[in-house]
Amino acid sequence: MRNKVIAGNWKMYTTIEEGVVLVKGLNAGLENNTLENKKIIVIPPFLHIPSVIEEVKKAGKIHVGAQNCHHEKEGAYTGEISPRMLKQAGVEYVTLGHSERRQYFKEDNGMLTIKTAAALAENLLPIYCCGETLSEREAGKEREIVQQQVEEGLFNLTEEQIKNVIVAYEPVWAIGTGKTASPEQAQEMHAHIRGLFRTKYGENIASDLIILYGGSVKPNNAAELFGMPDIDGGLVGGASLKAEDFLGIITSC
Ligand code: PEP
């Protein structure tokens, strides 16, 4: 059985102090929760990482991810952070290919495949994001687009590498819009993604693959989405910024 994973992407929100208060609230809310078969990840801005790690360590219930990384270990890349630096700071996960990175920073599948391999080389676990835009869905191209993102971004990885990757399906039209994919729409795409992995890597890898849904997940819709057979949890943006909401999502799955 696959574990459920609930990851909170804080994007470029919160001060360091607010981030620490948020984690204190999550620690307190999870005090009596054994989190059996569940993994909780928070993904704060880079600057917050040391303070957030210090705080999560006090309760030992939450893992920490970063929102992006460069592909080199070090070098003359002003403004960038390497996988090695993240690992040294105690980070375990890194989101790659979030639609905001693809849209505003022109990250494409070719760049993302390099970043994914670089993260894995430092034992950082990638959460690889994919998803179609509204116009792509309206044109009936959503399966094709997601397939291309998955194949070009991930399918040069070996079986050993791919076991350490989480996929997040995030339809762009549902991110930050309050418009969620229906559980059936999300399930259909998750089954499609799992099918791609089955064809490429075989049944064992496909059935162990964790595929998160992202796009306006809230406490009142999480249970229905996470109850679908191929949805293994969520990548949560807005609702991860309030302890009460994020805890509501965690407890509803
Ligand atoms: C996200 O940032 O990945 C996301 C899904 O955001 P939201 O939950 O706010 O739609």
Boltz pocket constraint, residues with backbone or C-beta under 6 A from the ligand:
constraints:
  - pocket:
      binder: B
      contacts: [[A, 9], [A, 11], [A, 170], [A, 174], [A, 175], [A, 176], [A, 177], [A, 178], [A, 214], [A, 215], [A, 216], [A, 217], [A, 235], [A, 236], [A, 237], [A, 238], [A, 239]]
      max_distance: 6.0
